[in-house]
Amino acid sequence: MTLSPTSDWNPEQYGRFRDERARPFFDLLDLVHPRPGMRVVDLGCGTGELTREMHRRLAARETLGIDNSPAMLAKTEPFAGDGLTFMEGDIGAFTSQAGYDLVFSNAALHWIPDHEALLRRLTAALTETGQLAVQVPANDDHLSHATAVAVAREEPFHALLGGHVRQSPVLAPEVYATLLHRFGYRQQHVRLQVYPHELESREAVVEWVRGSVLTDYERRLPEAVWPEFLARYRERLLPQLADTRPFFYPFKRILFWGSHSG
Ligand SMILES: C[S@@+](CC[C@H](N)C(=O)[O-])C[C@H]1O[C@@H](n2cnc3c(N)ncnc32)[C@H](O)[C@@H]1O
């Protein structure tokens, strides 16, 4: 499929809920056991601002941020230096024998299919004492996500999307725990956390989802049809949400960490 010119991530839209989106990043970082002189890779690093925070907090020797969005990577320039570098690359194709002390990924692996195979590959990129730290959204059963699926099944969108409906590859927390055990992590921490968000109104939910899960439909639909999809999504979603100010938006995320050392 040819992707439209809007296929890239939009850093401004993503950044609208900067503080809310940063919180899980730091919760994930708190799970990491710092070691002297770490070599770190951040998969789906986005604009690099948080990658730099991690690089500093861990006092890492080297950190490499990888992302496949030119628009996101364009924002990383001011943060590079002192052992921190950024590179364009696809997580789906990421393999490395480089022996990383930490493979870290915040809010990116939900775009990659087959998490069992993915975790096997990421594990192979670690040293014998390495750590894996991942956060993925797990909110697909919320109306904000279910409505996107319902609209994608309506015509004309269904035909224009070639029948594509986004299915999250995110697994249950206990499945991640089992995979970590199977792949030899001697220590682990896996949890489902509900992040409570107070948004200005229910309208803000649309803006939130535009910066995340709806990007998948935006990049697959013809540019001229995208506003129609969005209008239909708004029309179906909003009457289902309480019209309160502020609007309470609970958002589930899975955080998991494993370490090869005991
Ligand atoms: C929700 S943002 C998270 C950015 C950053 N980790 C943070 O915590 O703010 C998801 C990022 O994953 C990137 N991404 C999505 N699929 C990717 C892939 N297959 N390969 C590399 N990066 C990808 C997007 O470009 C985007 O920058």
The ligand as a Gaussian input file, in Angstrom:
#p B3LYP/6-31G(d) Opt

LIG

0 1
 C        3.848000       7.305000      21.076000
 S        5.368000       7.781000      20.396000
 C        6.487000       7.563000      21.766000
 C        7.743000       8.362000      21.658000
 C        8.688000       8.291000      22.866000
 N        9.136000       6.949000      23.133000
 C        8.028000       8.867000      24.102000
 O        7.922000       8.161000      25.096000
 O        7.595000      10.028000      24.056000
 C        5.682000       6.373000      19.399000
 C        6.938000       6.496000      18.552000
 O        7.203000       5.228000      17.970000
 C        7.646000       5.437000      16.649000
 N        7.422000       4.215000      15.879000
 C        6.228000       3.628000      15.589000
 N        6.431000       2.520000      14.869000
 C        7.787000       2.404000      14.698000
 C        8.616000       1.457000      14.036000
 N        8.096000       0.403000      13.396000
 N        9.952000       1.650000      14.044000
 C       10.499000       2.733000      14.685000
 N        9.749000       3.656000      15.339000
 C        8.411000       3.489000      15.336000
 C        6.841000       6.626000      16.164000
 O        7.456000       7.257000      15.074000
 C        6.807000       7.497000      17.410000
 O        7.872000       8.411000      17.449000

